[in-house]
Amino acid sequence: MWWKLYTGVHEATIDLQHELNIQGMDNHPRYQYQFPNTRLGLHIDEDALTGILFNLREKDCCIHILNQPYYYQSVVTHVGKHVHSVEPDPEERLVLKFSIRHPWEEVMEKLDKKNLIKY
């Protein structure tokens, strides 16, 4: 087992969901812990998910989308459409992920209404 998933954090993230303007959506927040030096292979998340990821460590996290590395503290990505992976890192990884089962465009519109989108 190279990762752990912690669910049941919906109530603990209600304020943040309001700040992101995603409250009331089909949204499944969870903490994802990945052990050091482990890899999450290429995959596409089921149900055409849109993911909002918050890195919970000081060092930037990296996600590879369509074989391109993206370093982030927070990111919105269409993990249900684009092939992505996480390469090994010598440090553990802890991410708060909102897995949202709504169309990408709808999620982006909600975030944009709060002026949260930066390109």
Biopython code that builds the backbone (N, CA, C, O; Angstrom):
import numpy as np
from Bio.PDB.StructureBuilder import StructureBuilder

atoms = [
    (1, "MET", "N", (0.857, -1.185, 0.000)),
    (1, "MET", "CA", (0.000, 0.000, 0.000)),
    (1, "MET", "C", (0.892, 1.234, 0.000)),
    (1, "MET", "O", (1.695, 1.402, 0.918)),
    (2, "TRP", "N", (0.778, 2.088, -0.988)),
    (2, "TRP", "CA", (1.643, 3.248, -1.125)),
    (2, "TRP", "C", (0.929, 4.556, -0.817)),
    (2, "TRP", "O", (1.552, 5.617, -0.860)),
    (3, "TRP", "N", (-0.346, 4.505, -0.512)),
    (3, "TRP", "CA", (-1.091, 5.725, -0.199)),
    (3, "TRP", "C", (-2.225, 5.397, 0.748)),
    (3, "TRP", "O", (-2.606, 4.237, 0.903)),
    (4, "LYS", "N", (-2.757, 6.424, 1.376)),
    (4, "LYS", "CA", (-3.924, 6.273, 2.256)),
    (4, "LYS", "C", (-4.909, 7.377, 1.911)),
    (4, "LYS", "O", (-4.521, 8.490, 1.557)),
    (5, "LEU", "N", (-6.175, 7.052, 2.021)),
    (5, "LEU", "CA", (-7.245, 7.991, 1.727)),
    (5, "LEU", "C", (-8.062, 8.176, 2.989)),
    (5, "LEU", "O", (-8.506, 7.201, 3.594)),
    (6, "TYR", "N", (-8.260, 9.417, 3.386)),
    (6, "TYR", "CA", (-9.037, 9.733, 4.572)),
    (6, "TYR", "C", (-10.287, 10.491, 4.133)),
    (6, "TYR", "O", (-10.200, 11.611, 3.630)),
    (7, "THR", "N", (-11.438, 9.875, 4.326)),
    (7, "THR", "CA", (-12.700, 10.503, 3.952)),
    (7, "THR", "C", (-13.399, 10.980, 5.215)),
    (7, "THR", "O", (-12.837, 10.917, 6.309)),
    (8, "GLY", "N", (-14.626, 11.455, 5.058)),
    (8, "GLY", "CA", (-15.370, 11.912, 6.216)),
    (8, "GLY", "C", (-14.951, 13.294, 6.678)),
    (8, "GLY", "O", (-15.123, 13.643, 7.846)),
    (9, "VAL", "N", (-14.402, 14.080, 5.765)),
    (9, "VAL", "CA", (-13.935, 15.422, 6.125)),
    (9, "VAL", "C", (-14.854, 16.511, 5.568)),
    (9, "VAL", "O", (-14.511, 17.693, 5.584)),
    (10, "HIS", "N", (-16.020, 16.102, 5.078)),
    (10, "HIS", "CA", (-16.938, 17.060, 4.465)),
    (10, "HIS", "C", (-17.300, 18.186, 5.438)),
    (10, "HIS", "O", (-17.197, 19.362, 5.090)),
    (11, "GLU", "N", (-17.716, 17.835, 6.638)),
    (11, "GLU", "CA", (-18.126, 18.850, 7.620)),
    (11, "GLU", "C", (-16.963, 19.755, 8.014)),
    (11, "GLU", "O", (-17.158, 20.948, 8.247)),
    (12, "ALA", "N", (-15.762, 19.201, 8.091)),
    (12, "ALA", "CA", (-14.598, 19.992, 8.495)),
    (12, "ALA", "C", (-14.178, 20.997, 7.422)),
    (12, "ALA", "O", (-13.406, 21.916, 7.695)),
    (13, "THR", "N", (-14.686, 20.819, 6.208)),
    (13, "THR", "CA", (-14.286, 21.700, 5.104)),
    (13, "THR", "C", (-15.435, 22.591, 4.611)),
    (13, "THR", "O", (-15.316, 23.216, 3.558)),
    (14, "ILE", "N", (-16.528, 22.655, 5.348)),
    (14, "ILE", "CA", (-17.694, 23.438, 4.922)),
    (14, "ILE", "C", (-17.332, 24.900, 4.668)),
    (14, "ILE", "O", (-17.730, 25.459, 3.645)),
    (15, "ASP", "N", (-16.587, 25.530, 5.577)),
    (15, "ASP", "CA", (-16.226, 26.936, 5.385)),
    (15, "ASP", "C", (-15.414, 27.124, 4.107)),
    (15, "ASP", "O", (-15.650, 28.066, 3.350)),
    (16, "LEU", "N", (-14.464, 26.233, 3.869)),
    (16, "LEU", "CA", (-13.651, 26.324, 2.663)),
    (16, "LEU", "C", (-14.505, 26.098, 1.414)),
    (16, "LEU", "O", (-14.288, 26.756, 0.396)),
    (17, "GLN", "N", (-15.465, 25.182, 1.476)),
    (17, "GLN", "CA", (-16.352, 24.963, 0.334)),
    (17, "GLN", "C", (-17.127, 26.234, -0.005)),
    (17, "GLN", "O", (-17.330, 26.540, -1.180)),
    (18, "HIS", "N", (-17.560, 26.974, 1.014)),
    (18, "HIS", "CA", (-18.251, 28.250, 0.781)),
    (18, "HIS", "C", (-17.303, 29.274, 0.166)),
    (18, "HIS", "O", (-17.686, 30.004, -0.748)),
    (19, "GLU", "N", (-16.075, 29.330, 0.659)),
    (19, "GLU", "CA", (-15.099, 30.258, 0.101)),
    (19, "GLU", "C", (-14.806, 29.950, -1.359)),
    (19, "GLU", "O", (-14.567, 30.859, -2.154)),
    (20, "LEU", "N", (-14.824, 28.667, -1.713)),
    (20, "LEU", "CA", (-14.562, 28.251, -3.097)),
    (20, "LEU", "C", (-15.811, 28.329, -3.976)),
    (20, "LEU", "O", (-15.720, 28.227, -5.200)),
    (21, "ASN", "N", (-16.979, 28.512, -3.349)),
    (21, "ASN", "CA", (-18.253, 28.576, -4.072)),
    (21, "ASN", "C", (-18.668, 27.213, -4.633)),
    (21, "ASN", "O", (-19.350, 27.142, -5.655)),
    (22, "ILE", "N", (-18.258, 26.135, -3.965)),
    (22, "ILE", "CA", (-18.602, 24.793, -4.428)),
    (22, "ILE", "C", (-19.554, 24.073, -3.468)),
    (22, "ILE", "O", (-19.834, 22.888, -3.648)),
    (23, "GLN", "N", (-20.046, 24.779, -2.458)),
    (23, "GLN", "CA", (-20.980, 24.163, -1.525)),
    (23, "GLN", "C", (-22.229, 23.721, -2.291)),
    (23, "GLN", "O", (-22.666, 24.400, -3.220)),
    (24, "GLY", "N", (-22.788, 22.599, -1.903)),
    (24, "GLY", "CA", (-23.999, 22.090, -2.532)),
    (24, "GLY", "C", (-23.757, 21.297, -3.803)),
    (24, "GLY", "O", (-24.691, 20.705, -4.344)),
    (25, "MET", "N", (-22.535, 21.270, -4.287)),
    (25, "MET", "CA", (-22.229, 20.470, -5.477)),
    (25, "MET", "C", (-21.984, 19.017, -5.054)),
    (25, "MET", "O", (-21.769, 18.736, -3.875)),
    (26, "ASP", "N", (-22.018, 18.110, -6.012)),
    (26, "ASP", "CA", (-21.685, 16.708, -5.751)),
    (26, "ASP", "C", (-20.169, 16.647, -5.544)),
    (26, "ASP", "O", (-19.403, 16.407, -6.477)),
    (27, "ASN", "N", (-19.771, 16.867, -4.312)),
    (27, "ASN", "CA", (-18.399, 17.129, -3.954)),
    (27, "ASN", "C", (-17.972, 16.152, -2.852)),
    (27, "ASN", "O", (-18.696, 15.944, -1.878)),
    (28, "HIS", "N", (-16.807, 15.567, -3.021)),
    (28, "HIS", "CA", (-16.328, 14.566, -2.073)),
    (28, "HIS", "C", (-14.924, 14.927, -1.602)),
    (28, "HIS", "O", (-13.943, 14.475, -2.193)),
    (29, "PRO", "N", (-14.810, 15.740, -0.542)),
    (29, "PRO", "CA", (-13.486, 16.103, -0.044)),
    (29, "PRO", "C", (-12.834, 14.934, 0.685)),
    (29, "PRO", "O", (-13.498, 14.121, 1.329)),
    (30, "ARG", "N", (-11.520, 14.879, 0.560)),
    (30, "ARG", "CA", (-10.756, 13.826, 1.231)),
    (30, "ARG", "C", (-9.315, 14.264, 1.379)),
    (30, "ARG", "O", (-8.826, 15.109, 0.631)),
    (31, "TYR", "N", (-8.650, 13.683, 2.344)),
    (31, "TYR", "CA", (-7.212, 13.865, 2.482)),
    (31, "TYR", "C", (-6.559, 12.671, 1.806)),
    (31, "TYR", "O", (-6.977, 11.529, 1.996)),
    (32, "GLN", "N", (-5.536, 12.946, 1.019)),
    (32, "GLN", "CA", (-4.783, 11.882, 0.368)),
    (32, "GLN", "C", (-3.338, 11.963, 0.835)),
    (32, "GLN", "O", (-2.662, 12.974, 0.648)),
    (33, "TYR", "N", (-2.883, 10.887, 1.440)),
    (33, "TYR", "CA", (-1.511, 10.790, 1.920)),
    (33, "TYR", "C", (-0.775, 9.805, 1.031)),
    (33, "TYR", "O", (-1.261, 8.706, 0.761)),
    (34, "GLN", "N", (0.410, 10.214, 0.578)),
    (34, "GLN", "CA", (1.227, 9.321, -0.238)),
    (34, "GLN", "C", (2.584, 9.158, 0.440)),
    (34, "GLN", "O", (3.238, 10.141, 0.787)),
    (35, "PHE", "N", (2.994, 7.916, 0.623)),
    (35, "PHE", "CA", (4.259, 7.621, 1.266)),
    (35, "PHE", "C", (5.430, 8.114, 0.418)),
    (35, "PHE", "O", (5.308, 8.213, -0.802)),
    (36, "PRO", "N", (6.572, 8.426, 1.058)),
    (36, "PRO", "CA", (7.752, 8.872, 0.309)),
    (36, "PRO", "C", (8.187, 7.840, -0.732)),
    (36, "PRO", "O", (8.010, 6.636, -0.548)),
    (37, "ASN", "N", (8.751, 8.333, -1.814)),
    (37, "ASN", "CA", (9.352, 7.497, -2.871)),
    (37, "ASN", "C", (8.372, 6.530, -3.517)),
    (37, "ASN", "O", (8.767, 5.456, -3.971)),
    (38, "THR", "N", (7.100, 6.901, -3.561)),
    (38, "THR", "CA", (6.105, 6.060, -4.232)),
    (38, "THR", "C", (5.540, 6.825, -5.425)),
    (38, "THR", "O", (5.604, 8.053, -5.482)),
    (39, "ARG", "N", (4.992, 6.083, -6.366)),
    (39, "ARG", "CA", (4.494, 6.655, -7.612)),
    (39, "ARG", "C", (3.023, 6.328, -7.774)),
    (39, "ARG", "O", (2.583, 5.219, -7.473)),
    (40, "LEU", "N", (2.267, 7.303, -8.253)),
    (40, "LEU", "CA", (0.881, 7.083, -8.664)),
    (40, "LEU", "C", (0.916, 7.045, -10.182)),
    (40, "LEU", "O", (1.142, 8.068, -10.827)),
    (41, "GLY", "N", (0.695, 5.877, -10.749)),
    (41, "GLY", "CA", (0.829, 5.681, -12.195)),
    (41, "GLY", "C", (-0.187, 6.457, -13.011)),
    (41, "GLY", "O", (-1.134, 7.031, -12.474)),
    (42, "LEU", "N", (0.027, 6.464, -14.315)),
    (42, "LEU", "CA", (-0.866, 7.145, -15.244)),
    (42, "LEU", "C", (-2.289, 6.629, -15.102)),
    (42, "LEU", "O", (-2.524, 5.421, -15.078)),
    (43, "HIS", "N", (-3.247, 7.565, -15.008)),
    (43, "HIS", "CA", (-4.648, 7.171, -14.904)),
    (43, "HIS", "C", (-5.548, 8.363, -15.184)),
    (43, "HIS", "O", (-5.093, 9.505, -15.249)),
    (44, "ILE", "N", (-6.820, 8.080, -15.345)),
    (44, "ILE", "CA", (-7.876, 9.084, -15.438)),
    (44, "ILE", "C", (-8.883, 8.734, -14.359)),
    (44, "ILE", "O", (-9.305, 7.582, -14.256)),
    (45, "ASP", "N", (-9.277, 9.718, -13.548)),
    (45, "ASP", "CA", (-10.254, 9.470, -12.486)),
    (45, "ASP", "C", (-11.620, 9.170, -13.091)),
    (45, "ASP", "O", (-11.972, 9.710, -14.140)),
    (46, "GLU", "N", (-12.374, 8.325, -12.441)),
    (46, "GLU", "CA", (-13.706, 7.968, -12.936)),
    (46, "GLU", "C", (-14.687, 9.122, -12.777)),
    (46, "GLU", "O", (-14.425, 10.072, -12.039)),
    (47, "ASP", "N", (-15.781, 9.038, -13.450)),
    (47, "ASP", "CA", (-16.893, 9.991, -13.346)),
    (47, "ASP", "C", (-16.547, 11.395, -13.823)),
    (47, "ASP", "O", (-17.176, 12.355, -13.379)),
    (48, "ALA", "N", (-15.568, 11.549, -14.713)),
    (48, "ALA", "CA", (-15.212, 12.859, -15.275)),
    (48, "ALA", "C", (-14.982, 13.909, -14.187)),
    (48, "ALA", "O", (-15.424, 15.050, -14.316)),
    (49, "LEU", "N", (-14.297, 13.523, -13.132)),
    (49, "LEU", "CA", (-14.078, 14.401, -11.983)),
    (49, "LEU", "C", (-13.287, 15.658, -12.327)),
    (49, "LEU", "O", (-12.386, 15.649, -13.165)),
    (50, "THR", "N", (-13.658, 16.732, -11.651)),
    (50, "THR", "CA", (-12.822, 17.920, -11.567)),
    (50, "THR", "C", (-12.222, 17.897, -10.169)),
    (50, "THR", "O", (-12.939, 17.701, -9.188)),
    (51, "GLY", "N", (-10.941, 18.091, -10.076)),
    (51, "GLY", "CA", (-10.273, 18.069, -8.786)),
    (51, "GLY", "C", (-9.732, 19.429, -8.410)),
    (51, "GLY", "O", (-9.105, 20.112, -9.219)),
    (52, "ILE", "N", (-9.983, 19.811, -7.176)),
    (52, "ILE", "CA", (-9.331, 20.982, -6.594)),
    (52, "ILE", "C", (-8.410, 20.428, -5.518)),
    (52, "ILE", "O", (-8.864, 19.816, -4.552)),
    (53, "LEU", "N", (-7.112, 20.649, -5.695)),
    (53, "LEU", "CA", (-6.114, 20.067, -4.812)),
    (53, "LEU", "C", (-5.375, 21.155, -4.050)),
    (53, "LEU", "O", (-4.943, 22.156, -4.623)),
    (54, "PHE", "N", (-5.238, 20.939, -2.744)),
    (54, "PHE", "CA", (-4.473, 21.834, -1.883)),
    (54, "PHE", "C", (-3.327, 21.044, -1.278)),
    (54, "PHE", "O", (-3.543, 20.076, -0.547)),
    (55, "ASN", "N", (-2.123, 21.458, -1.584)),
    (55, "ASN", "CA", (-0.932, 20.866, -1.016)),
    (55, "ASN", "C", (-0.871, 21.254, 0.465)),
    (55, "ASN", "O", (-1.014, 22.431, 0.793)),
    (56, "LEU", "N", (-0.665, 20.305, 1.347)),
    (56, "LEU", "CA", (-0.626, 20.579, 2.784)),
    (56, "LEU", "C", (0.775, 20.436, 3.369)),
    (56, "LEU", "O", (0.939, 20.152, 4.556)),
    (57, "ARG", "N", (1.773, 20.635, 2.528)),
    (57, "ARG", "CA", (3.155, 20.676, 3.004)),
    (57, "ARG", "C", (3.800, 21.952, 2.465)),
    (57, "ARG", "O", (3.241, 22.605, 1.584)),
    (58, "GLU", "N", (4.947, 22.301, 2.980)),
    (58, "GLU", "CA", (5.596, 23.551, 2.560)),
    (58, "GLU", "C", (6.169, 23.465, 1.159)),
    (58, "GLU", "O", (6.044, 24.411, 0.381)),
    (59, "LYS", "N", (6.791, 22.352, 0.824)),
    (59, "LYS", "CA", (7.385, 22.156, -0.497)),
    (59, "LYS", "C", (6.271, 21.966, -1.534)),
    (59, "LYS", "O", (5.293, 21.268, -1.267)),
    (60, "ASP", "N", (6.413, 22.583, -2.711)),
    (60, "ASP", "CA", (5.416, 22.412, -3.765)),
    (60, "ASP", "C", (5.233, 20.943, -4.114)),
    (60, "ASP", "O", (6.186, 20.165, -4.101)),
    (61, "CYS", "N", (4.004, 20.578, -4.423)),
    (61, "CYS", "CA", (3.699, 19.254, -4.960)),
    (61, "CYS", "C", (3.801, 19.323, -6.473)),
    (61, "CYS", "O", (3.755, 20.402, -7.063)),
    (62, "CYS", "N", (3.937, 18.182, -7.083)),
    (62, "CYS", "CA", (3.994, 18.111, -8.534)),
    (62, "CYS", "C", (3.010, 17.050, -9.010)),
    (62, "CYS", "O", (2.957, 15.944, -8.473)),
    (63, "ILE", "N", (2.240, 17.408, -10.019)),
    (63, "ILE", "CA", (1.366, 16.454, -10.700)),
    (63, "ILE", "C", (1.736, 16.515, -12.173)),
    (63, "ILE", "O", (1.955, 17.598, -12.717)),
    (64, "HIS", "N", (1.804, 15.367, -12.815)),
    (64, "HIS", "CA", (2.078, 15.309, -14.246)),
    (64, "HIS", "C", (0.736, 15.158, -14.959)),
    (64, "HIS", "O", (0.001, 14.202, -14.716)),
    (65, "ILE", "N", (0.425, 16.105, -15.834)),
    (65, "ILE", "CA", (-0.805, 16.064, -16.623)),
    (65, "ILE", "C", (-0.390, 16.032, -18.078)),
    (65, "ILE", "O", (0.333, 16.906, -18.556)),
    (66, "LEU", "N", (-0.862, 14.999, -18.780)),
    (66, "LEU", "CA", (-0.471, 14.797, -20.183)),
    (66, "LEU", "C", (1.057, 14.836, -20.314)),
    (66, "LEU", "O", (1.604, 15.437, -21.239)),
    (67, "ASN", "N", (1.727, 14.177, -19.361)),
    (67, "ASN", "CA", (3.188, 14.032, -19.315)),
    (67, "ASN", "C", (3.955, 15.332, -19.092)),
    (67, "ASN", "O", (5.161, 15.380, -19.335)),
    (68, "GLN", "N", (3.284, 16.381, -18.637)),
    (68, "GLN", "CA", (3.941, 17.650, -18.316)),
    (68, "GLN", "C", (3.868, 17.875, -16.802)),
    (68, "GLN", "O", (2.793, 17.742, -16.216)),
    (69, "PRO", "N", (4.986, 18.213, -16.163)),
    (69, "PRO", "CA", (4.949, 18.461, -14.714)),
    (69, "PRO", "C", (4.369, 19.839, -14.397)),
    (69, "PRO", "O", (4.672, 20.823, -15.071)),
    (70, "TYR", "N", (3.538, 19.891, -13.369)),
    (70, "TYR", "CA", (2.977, 21.134, -12.855)),
    (70, "TYR", "C", (3.197, 21.153, -11.345)),
    (70, "TYR", "O", (2.735, 20.270, -10.623)),
    (71, "TYR", "N", (3.913, 22.178, -10.885)),
    (71, "TYR", "CA", (4.185, 22.341, -9.464)),
    (71, "TYR", "C", (3.155, 23.292, -8.882)),
    (71, "TYR", "O", (2.810, 24.297, -9.504)),
    (72, "TYR", "N", (2.665, 22.978, -7.692)),
    (72, "TYR", "CA", (1.568, 23.773, -7.145)),
    (72, "TYR", "C", (1.524, 23.754, -5.633)),
    (72, "TYR", "O", (2.070, 22.867, -4.977)),
    (73, "GLN", "N", (0.853, 24.768, -5.100)),
    (73, "GLN", "CA", (0.360, 24.781, -3.734)),
    (73, "GLN", "C", (-1.146, 24.517, -3.765)),
    (73, "GLN", "O", (-1.693, 23.876, -2.868)),
    (74, "SER", "N", (-1.807, 25.021, -4.809)),
    (74, "SER", "CA", (-3.213, 24.676, -5.054)),
    (74, "SER", "C", (-3.423, 24.675, -6.565)),
    (74, "SER", "O", (-2.795, 25.444, -7.293)),
    (75, "VAL", "N", (-4.313, 23.802, -7.020)),
    (75, "VAL", "CA", (-4.539, 23.659, -8.452)),
    (75, "VAL", "C", (-5.942, 23.109, -8.696)),
    (75, "VAL", "O", (-6.483, 22.359, -7.884)),
    (76, "VAL", "N", (-6.515, 23.498, -9.829)),
    (76, "VAL", "CA", (-7.768, 22.909, -10.311)),
    (76, "VAL", "C", (-7.412, 22.141, -11.562)),
    (76, "VAL", "O", (-6.776, 22.688, -12.463)),
    (77, "THR", "N", (-7.805, 20.896, -11.633)),
    (77, "THR", "CA", (-7.458, 20.088, -12.793)),
    (77, "THR", "C", (-8.599, 19.155, -13.164)),
    (77, "THR", "O", (-9.375, 18.724, -12.311)),
    (78, "HIS", "N", (-8.685, 18.859, -14.434)),
    (78, "HIS", "CA", (-9.737, 17.985, -14.950)),
    (78, "HIS", "C", (-9.214, 16.544, -14.922)),
    (78, "HIS", "O", (-8.914, 15.955, -15.960)),
    (79, "VAL", "N", (-9.113, 16.000, -13.717)),
    (79, "VAL", "CA", (-8.539, 14.667, -13.513)),
    (79, "VAL", "C", (-9.402, 13.556, -14.094)),
    (79, "VAL", "O", (-8.943, 12.421, -14.228)),
    (80, "GLY", "N", (-10.647, 13.872, -14.438)),
    (80, "GLY", "CA", (-11.533, 12.888, -15.050)),
    (80, "GLY", "C", (-11.477, 12.893, -16.563)),
    (80, "GLY", "O", (-12.189, 12.132, -17.217)),
    (81, "LYS", "N", (-10.636, 13.745, -17.119)),
    (81, "LYS", "CA", (-10.495, 13.801, -18.580)),
    (81, "LYS", "C", (-9.057, 13.587, -19.024)),
    (81, "LYS", "O", (-8.807, 12.934, -20.037)),
    (82, "HIS", "N", (-8.106, 14.140, -18.263)),
    (82, "HIS", "CA", (-6.707, 14.117, -18.676)),
    (82, "HIS", "C", (-5.915, 13.056, -17.919)),
    (82, "HIS", "O", (-6.050, 12.905, -16.705)),
    (83, "VAL", "N", (-5.099, 12.336, -18.651)),
    (83, "VAL", "CA", (-4.200, 11.349, -18.057)),
    (83, "VAL", "C", (-3.217, 12.094, -17.160)),
    (83, "VAL", "O", (-2.608, 13.082, -17.570)),
    (84, "HIS", "N", (-3.074, 11.608, -15.934)),
    (84, "HIS", "CA", (-2.181, 12.249, -14.985)),
    (84, "HIS", "C", (-1.504, 11.213, -14.098)),
    (84, "HIS", "O", (-1.925, 10.058, -14.025)),
    (85, "SER", "N", (-0.437, 11.658, -13.423)),
    (85, "SER", "CA", (0.317, 10.782, -12.531)),
    (85, "SER", "C", (1.049, 11.631, -11.504)),
    (85, "SER", "O", (1.122, 12.854, -11.625)),
    (86, "VAL", "N", (1.587, 10.965, -10.495)),
    (86, "VAL", "CA", (2.429, 11.609, -9.491)),
    (86, "VAL", "C", (3.718, 10.798, -9.420)),
    (86, "VAL", "O", (3.710, 9.606, -9.113)),
    (87, "GLU", "N", (4.817, 11.473, -9.711)),
    (87, "GLU", "CA", (6.111, 10.813, -9.699)),
    (87, "GLU", "C", (6.639, 10.709, -8.267)),
    (87, "GLU", "O", (6.203, 11.461, -7.395)),
    (88, "PRO", "N", (7.561, 9.797, -8.017)),
    (88, "PRO", "CA", (8.111, 9.637, -6.667)),
    (88, "PRO", "C", (8.767, 10.917, -6.157)),
    (88, "PRO", "O", (9.382, 11.667, -6.915)),
    (89, "ASP", "N", (8.625, 11.141, -4.882)),
    (89, "ASP", "CA", (9.221, 12.282, -4.195)),
    (89, "ASP", "C", (9.840, 11.721, -2.922)),
    (89, "ASP", "O", (9.238, 10.861, -2.279)),
    (90, "PRO", "N", (11.018, 12.183, -2.547)),
    (90, "PRO", "CA", (11.629, 11.655, -1.326)),
    (90, "PRO", "C", (10.851, 12.005, -0.056)),
    (90, "PRO", "O", (11.074, 11.405, 0.995)),
    (91, "GLU", "N", (9.943, 12.969, -0.152)),
    (91, "GLU", "CA", (9.142, 13.356, 1.007)),
    (91, "GLU", "C", (7.718, 12.832, 0.863)),
    (91, "GLU", "O", (7.230, 12.601, -0.244)),
    (92, "GLU", "N", (7.067, 12.650, 2.003)),
    (92, "GLU", "CA", (5.667, 12.265, 1.973)),
    (92, "GLU", "C", (4.845, 13.386, 1.345)),
    (92, "GLU", "O", (5.294, 14.528, 1.255)),
    (93, "ARG", "N", (3.648, 13.042, 0.920)),
    (93, "ARG", "CA", (2.772, 14.005, 0.254)),
    (93, "ARG", "C", (1.413, 13.957, 0.952)),
    (93, "ARG", "O", (0.870, 12.878, 1.191)),
    (94, "LEU", "N", (0.871, 15.121, 1.273)),
    (94, "LEU", "CA", (-0.453, 15.208, 1.861)),
    (94, "LEU", "C", (-1.226, 16.300, 1.135)),
    (94, "LEU", "O", (-0.798, 17.453, 1.078)),
    (95, "VAL", "N", (-2.365, 15.916, 0.586)),
    (95, "VAL", "CA", (-3.180, 16.807, -0.238)),
    (95, "VAL", "C", (-4.617, 16.755, 0.252)),
    (95, "VAL", "O", (-5.138, 15.685, 0.564)),
    (96, "LEU", "N", (-5.254, 17.918, 0.317)),
    (96, "LEU", "CA", (-6.703, 17.982, 0.503)),
    (96, "LEU", "C", (-7.284, 18.084, -0.892)),
    (96, "LEU", "O", (-6.995, 19.036, -1.617)),
    (97, "LYS", "N", (-8.096, 17.120, -1.276)),
    (97, "LYS", "CA", (-8.663, 17.079, -2.623)),
    (97, "LYS", "C", (-10.182, 17.148, -2.552)),
    (97, "LYS", "O", (-10.829, 16.386, -1.833)),
    (98, "PHE", "N", (-10.729, 18.081, -3.317)),
    (98, "PHE", "CA", (-12.170, 18.131, -3.530)),
    (98, "PHE", "C", (-12.433, 17.455, -4.860)),
    (98, "PHE", "O", (-12.033, 17.969, -5.904)),
    (99, "SER", "N", (-13.099, 16.309, -4.838)),
    (99, "SER", "CA", (-13.464, 15.582, -6.049)),
    (99, "SER", "C", (-14.902, 15.948, -6.387)),
    (99, "SER", "O", (-15.835, 15.575, -5.676)),
    (100, "ILE", "N", (-15.066, 16.678, -7.470)),
    (100, "ILE", "CA", (-16.369, 17.256, -7.797)),
    (100, "ILE", "C", (-16.920, 16.593, -9.055)),
    (100, "ILE", "O", (-16.274, 16.593, -10.103)),
    (101, "ARG", "N", (-18.110, 16.035, -8.941)),
    (101, "ARG", "CA", (-18.758, 15.352, -10.065)),
    (101, "ARG", "C", (-19.748, 16.296, -10.758)),
    (101, "ARG", "O", (-20.956, 16.061, -10.785)),
    (102, "HIS", "N", (-19.189, 17.362, -11.310)),
    (102, "HIS", "CA", (-19.930, 18.329, -12.115)),
    (102, "HIS", "C", (-19.052, 18.642, -13.320)),
    (102, "HIS", "O", (-17.835, 18.464, -13.257)),
    (103, "PRO", "N", (-19.640, 19.099, -14.404)),
    (103, "PRO", "CA", (-18.822, 19.439, -15.575)),
    (103, "PRO", "C", (-17.734, 20.461, -15.242)),
    (103, "PRO", "O", (-17.937, 21.378, -14.446)),
    (104, "TRP", "N", (-16.593, 20.276, -15.867)),
    (104, "TRP", "CA", (-15.436, 21.160, -15.700)),
    (104, "TRP", "C", (-15.838, 22.622, -15.814)),
    (104, "TRP", "O", (-15.461, 23.446, -14.980)),
    (105, "GLU", "N", (-16.608, 22.940, -16.851)),
    (105, "GLU", "CA", (-16.995, 24.327, -17.117)),
    (105, "GLU", "C", (-17.806, 24.918, -15.962)),
    (105, "GLU", "O", (-17.645, 26.090, -15.620)),
    (106, "GLU", "N", (-18.663, 24.115, -15.376)),
    (106, "GLU", "CA", (-19.482, 24.578, -14.259)),
    (106, "GLU", "C", (-18.627, 24.886, -13.024)),
    (106, "GLU", "O", (-18.838, 25.890, -12.344)),
    (107, "VAL", "N", (-17.670, 24.015, -12.750)),
    (107, "VAL", "CA", (-16.781, 24.231, -11.607)),
    (107, "VAL", "C", (-15.944, 25.494, -11.837)),
    (107, "VAL", "O", (-15.797, 26.316, -10.933)),
    (108, "MET", "N", (-15.403, 25.643, -13.031)),
    (108, "MET", "CA", (-14.582, 26.817, -13.340)),
    (108, "MET", "C", (-15.403, 28.105, -13.238)),
    (108, "MET", "O", (-14.903, 29.127, -12.768)),
    (109, "GLU", "N", (-16.650, 28.055, -13.674)),
    (109, "GLU", "CA", (-17.521, 29.231, -13.578)),
    (109, "GLU", "C", (-17.743, 29.621, -12.119)),
    (109, "GLU", "O", (-17.699, 30.800, -11.769)),
    (110, "LYS", "N", (-17.982, 28.613, -11.269)),
    (110, "LYS", "CA", (-18.192, 28.890, -9.840)),
    (110, "LYS", "C", (-16.946, 29.496, -9.200)),
    (110, "LYS", "O", (-17.051, 30.435, -8.411)),
    (111, "LEU", "N", (-15.781, 28.972, -9.530)),
    (111, "LEU", "CA", (-14.537, 29.501, -8.987)),
    (111, "LEU", "C", (-14.262, 30.908, -9.517)),
    (111, "LEU", "O", (-13.788, 31.779, -8.787)),
    (112, "ASP", "N", (-14.566, 31.112, -10.792)),
    (112, "ASP", "CA", (-14.334, 32.421, -11.401)),
    (112, "ASP", "C", (-15.230, 33.497, -10.784)),
    (112, "ASP", "O", (-14.822, 34.654, -10.683)),
    (113, "LYS", "N", (-16.429, 33.133, -10.376)),
    (113, "LYS", "CA", (-17.328, 34.094, -9.725)),
    (113, "LYS", "C", (-16.719, 34.636, -8.431)),
    (113, "LYS", "O", (-17.065, 35.734, -7.994)),
    (114, "LYS", "N", (-15.827, 33.879, -7.828)),
    (114, "LYS", "CA", (-15.135, 34.312, -6.608)),
    (114, "LYS", "C", (-13.738, 34.862, -6.919)),
    (114, "LYS", "O", (-12.941, 35.111, -6.015)),
    (115, "ASN", "N", (-13.455, 35.047, -8.224)),
    (115, "ASN", "CA", (-12.142, 35.552, -8.665)),
    (115, "ASN", "C", (-10.986, 34.671, -8.181)),
    (115, "ASN", "O", (-9.951, 35.177, -7.748)),
    (116, "LEU", "N", (-11.171, 33.365, -8.258)),
    (116, "LEU", "CA", (-10.170, 32.425, -7.760)),
    (116, "LEU", "C", (-9.315, 31.797, -8.869)),
    (116, "LEU", "O", (-8.392, 31.034, -8.585)),
    (117, "ILE", "N", (-9.620, 32.115, -10.118)),
    (117, "ILE", "CA", (-8.893, 31.502, -11.228)),
    (117, "ILE", "C", (-7.736, 32.411, -11.642)),
    (117, "ILE", "O", (-7.927, 33.589, -11.943)),
    (118, "LYS", "N", (-6.526, 31.834, -11.650)),
    (118, "LYS", "CA", (-5.335, 32.532, -12.141)),
    (118, "LYS", "C", (-4.658, 31.598, -13.138)),
    (118, "LYS", "O", (-4.466, 30.413, -12.862)),
    (119, "TYR", "N", (-4.308, 32.128, -14.268)),
    (119, "TYR", "CA", (-3.659, 31.315, -15.303)),
    (119, "TYR", "C", (-2.193, 31.632, -15.379)),
    (119, "TYR", "O", (-1.476, 31.048, -16.193)),
]
sb = StructureBuilder()
sb.init_structure("model")
sb.init_model(0)
sb.init_chain("A")
sb.init_seg("    ")
for serial, (resi, resn, name, xyz) in enumerate(atoms, 1):
    if name == "N":
        sb.init_residue(resn, " ", resi, " ")
    sb.init_atom(name, np.array(xyz, "f"), 0.0, 1.0, " ", f" {name:<3s}", serial, name[0])
structure = sb.get_structure()
